[in-house]
Amino acid sequence: MAKTPIPATAPLQSSRPLKTRYKALIAIPSCNEFENLPETIDSLEKAAPCDYGETLIIVNVNQRASMDRQNNLATLDWLKGYKTSLNLAWLDHVNGAAYPEKFGVGLARHQACYRGLPFIVNKAPIISLDADSPVNETYLHAIFSYLKENPEFEAGHVNFQHRHCGNEAAKHAIGLYENHLHQHRQRLKEANSPHAWYAIGSTIVCTKNAYIKAGGYNCRRLAGEDFYLLQQLSKTGCKILMIERAFVYPSDRISDRVPFGTGKAVGEIIESGTWLTYHHDCYRDLGRVLSAVQQNLGEAPEDILAKVPTSCRDWLRLRDFSDTWPKLQANSRDDEMLLNRFHEWLDAFQTLKLIHHLSENYYPRMALAPSTS
């Protein structure tokens, strides 16, 4: 069955003429966000106005054709009438350019980025944000300062802290889920995984060059587009870094728009009262696999498999490690390239699949306490 063609991107609109070049691009998808977008835009206007004068902000107001249009039409009217010193532009994927049913946030993010590409130089940052995620007062200044201090930067993410917008049950739920996110990243770091990063769409930053090289956001993904962009950035040679002093404050609201992610998790936690996270032994065994490979790069696959935990051996065999490893060795000019290619093979998604394998067969998930931070 043929895939539905990717829809064309709507023309860029703005209430005033745009310059030809900006220092940065902020891309914001917005679907039924009339109640939330003004607060986020207001937070951008209040923060470091000298930096925002050199920044183009593109809001992609989008929806699927089957959805009611009233909320998004109100958003478009608000954007057209909003008086601001920001360089604010928008895309109208509501009136006559709504998405087919199989498209959503992946396409919305990509189109906002794509329309902004001609306005920024190759090393300029593309900053992803969400319509319900205000920023701290030094947000863009912190990003620009970090990039100036780290000229090798290609990709990464800013910091985050979820806002408590709902009742006590929602506050409890987001506390659990946020603690899960922090622990997962920290334990991946302790296992020496190169894939220890947060995959939150409203936090991602990468240069224009890196975005193009990685292929941009996957237009066909209804969820997980943030995870897969970071994975592709990593596979194309980018080290995923963290900009600590720039914060976004995502909402803790329940959402049924996507099959997984924060909104889905909050709803599940409110319903069940708990959240089961990965057992720490999963990360211990992952770390032993990574260590066995790194310390035995010249060895045959069966010799390496003999050194990994029993819990991981069958999974690696099912993933054809025995056939793959000699090919990686033969096509790598040195140990550094070989290790990089191994991490491309055991990428972020496969790392997560290994953790799931360990959770389902060896170390059952365990209940998690809310974060105290």
N, C-alpha and C positions, 0 to 999 in steps of 0.2 A: 504494500500500500504506500503510495507516494506521500511524502511529508507535505504538510501545509507550508506554502512559501512564506518566508519571513516578510512581514509587512514593511512597506516603505516608511521612512521617518517623516513626520510632519515638518513643515517649515518652522524655523525659529522666529518667535515673536518677542518684542520688547516694547516698553512704553517710551523708550528713547533710543537714539542711535547708539550702536555699540562700536567700540574701538576695534582695531584690527588685531591687537595683541594684548594678552593679559599674562600675569605672572602665575596664575593658578586657575583651575576650574573646579567648581563645586557642583556635583550632579545629584539631584534629588528626585527620586520617583515619588509620585503622589497619586494615590487612588483612594477616594472617599476620605480625604484628610482635611476637609474644610475647617473642622474644629481644632486641628492641631498645627497645620502649616504656618499660620500667622505667628504663633509663639516661637517656632523654630526660626523663621525669617527675622523676627524681632531680636532674637538672641544673636544672630549674625550681625545685625545692624548696630547693636550695642557694643560689640567686641571689636577692638582695634580698628577703627574706621580707616586709618591710613593704609592698612594692609588690604582691606576690602575694596579700596579704590582701584587696586590692581588685580582684582579677582572677578571672574565671570561666574555667576550663579545661574544654572539652568534647572528649572523645575519641569519634569515631564508629567503632566496631568494625564492619566491614562486609565483605561478600563476596557473590559471585554464588552463586546457588542450586546450581550444579553443582560448586562447590569443596568440598573436605574441610573439615570444621568444627573439627577438633581444636585447631589452633593458635589460632584466634579464640576458641574456648570457654575455652582456658587464659588468654587475655588478659582476657576478661570476669571469670573467677574471680579473677584477680589484682587487677583494679580493685575488685571488691567487697570484697576482704580487705585492701586496702592502707591502712595507717594514715598519714595525712598531715595537715598543717596547711593544705594547698592547698584551694581551692574546686574540687574535682575532680568532674566529672559525665561521663556517657557515654551513648551511644546503642547499642542492641543491634539491629544489622541482620544478625544471624546466626540467631537462634532465631525462625523463623516470619516474619521480615521481610527475608530475604535478597533481593538485587537480581536482577532479570531479567538475562539475558546481555548486553544491550546497554548496561548501566550500570556505572560504575566510579568513578574518583577524582573526576570532576567532580561527580557527585551526592553523593559522600561529603563533599567539602569544603563544598558548599552546605548540606547538611543540618546539619552541625556549626555553620555560621554562622547558619543560619535559626533553629535552636532557641535560640541565644543572643541573638538580636536583642531580645526583650522584656526582657532583663536589663541592657541598657546604654542610656545616653542617646545622643542623635543624633550628638554629636561624639566619642563614645568610639571608640577604635581596635579594629578587628577584626584580629587577628594570626593569620596562617596559619603553621602549623608542620607538620612531618612526624614520624611516630613514630620514625624512625631518625635524627633530627637534634637532638642536644643543643645547648644554648646556652651562651654565656659567662656569667660570674658577675654581670655588670652589665647583662644583656640587657634586662630590662623597665625598669630604672631609666634606661638609655640611651634607650629608646623614649619614656618619659614625659618625660624631660628635653628631648628633641628636640621633642616636640609642644608643650611649654610655651614653648620658645624660638622655635618657628615656629607660631604660632596659626593661620596660614592653611593648614597642612598638611591635605590631603585623602587623598592616596594616595602610595605609594612602596614601598620595600623596604629591609630591613636588609642588612648585609654578610654574607659567607659565606666559608667555607674548607672544602673537602672533607676529611674524615678519611681516613686510610689504614688501612682495615680488612682489606684482602686482602694478597696477595703482592706481590712487586716488579713483576710485570707489571701488576697493577691500579694500583699507585702510579704507574708510568710513564704508564698510560692516563689516569688522572684528571689528571695534570700537564699532559698535552697538551690534554685537553678544557677544563680550567679556563683555560688560556692562551688557547684559542680564544674562550671566553666573554668574557674581559677585553679581548682585542684587538677583538672585534666591537663591544662597547659603546664602547670608546675611539674607534674609527674612525667610528662613527656620530656621536659627539659632535663629532669634528673636521669631519665633513661638515655640521654644524649641523642634524642630524635631531632632531626633538623626540621620537623614539622610541628614544633611547639609554638603555635600561634592561635589567636582568637579568630574565628570565622564569623564576624558580625558585620553585616553589610554597611551599617552606618559608620563604621570605623576605618574602612580601607583607604589607603593612600598609595598611589604609584605614579611614576612619571609617565608622560605621554609615550615615550619610546618603549618603556616596559609594557605598557598596556597594549600597544600595537603588536609587539613581539609575542605576547602571550595569547593574542587572539581576542582579547576583551572579554566581557561578560558573555556567558553562553545564553543566546537569545531564546533558546527553547526550554530553559529551566524555569519551572514554577516555584522552586525553592532550592536552596543550596548553591545558588549562583555565586555567592560570596566565597564559600568554601572552594569551589572549583576554580575561581579566578586566582585565589591565593596559591592553589596547587599548581596551576599553569605558570604563574609567575615564578614559583620555586623551580619548576622543571626547566624554565628557560634561563636559569642561572641567577635569579634574584635571591638575595638573602632577605628573609622577612623580618624586619626590624620593628621595634615598638617606640612610638613617640609618647613618652610618659606624661608630659605636661599639658598635652591637648586632650580635653575630655568632651565626650558626647554623653548625653543623658537620655538613653532610649526609654520608651514607655514600657510599663510592666503589664500592659493590657492583654487580655485573652484575644486570640485571633484564630479563626478557622479558615483563613484565606489560603494557607499553605499547609502541606502535610506534615511538616516538622519545623523546628525552630523555637524561638523564645515564646511566641504567642501560644503555640500549640502546647509547649511544656507547661506554661503557667496554668492553662486550663486543666491539664492532666493532674497537676499537683493539687490544685484546689479540689478536684473531684476525689483524689485518693488520700490527700493529706500528707504524702511523703514523696520522696524522689530517690530512686535507686541509682547509685553511681557505680563506676567501675572499681573493682577491688584493686588495692595497691599492688597485689602480686601480679596482676596483668602487666603493669609497667615494669616490674622487676624482671619478668621473663622477656619482655620486649627489649629491655636494656641488655640482657645477656645475649640475645640474638645479635643485636647491633655490635656488641663488643666482640663476639665470636667472628663476625665477618671482618671488622676493622683490623683485628689482630692476626688474621690469617688470609690476607688478600691473595697470597700466592698459592694457597692450598686448593686441592680438588674439592668439589662440592660435597662429596660424602664425608670427607674429613671435617669440613665445617659443620655439617649436619650432626656429626657425632659429638660436637662441642656445644650445641644449642640445647636448651631445656627440652625434655621429652614432650612437654605440653605444646611446643611449637613445631616439632619435627614433621609430623604428618601434614600439618597445614602448609609448611614450606614445600613439601614434596607434591602436594596437590596443586600448588602454584607453579610447579615445574622448575623449582630452583635448580635441580640437578642438571637440567638441559640449558637453563638460562645462564647460570654462572660462568661456564666456560666461554660462552659467546660474549659476555660482558668483559671477561678477561682478554679475549682475543681482539676486541675492538676498542681497548683502552690503552692509550700511549704511556700512562703512568698510574701509580697508585691513587693519586688524587682524582683523576678522571674515572677510574674504576669505582671508587667509593661514591662519587657523585652519580654515576650511572646505576649503582645499586640502589641509591636512595630515590632515583627516578622510578626504578622498578618497584621498590617497597615505598610507594609514594604515600601521601597523607591518607588517601582513601583506603589503600591496602593496609596501612598501619591500623586504621580504625577497624577494618575487617578482622585483622589478627586479634585485636583487643576484644572484639565481639566473639570470636572463636574461643578465646580463653574464658570469657565471661559465661558462655553457654555450656562449656564442657569441663572447666576446671575450677574457676573461682567465681562463684555467683555474685552478682551485684549486691551492694550493701546500702542500707539506708544512710542518708546524709543529713547532717545538722545544718541549720542556716548559718550563713556567714555572720561573724560578729564585727566585721569591719564597717 
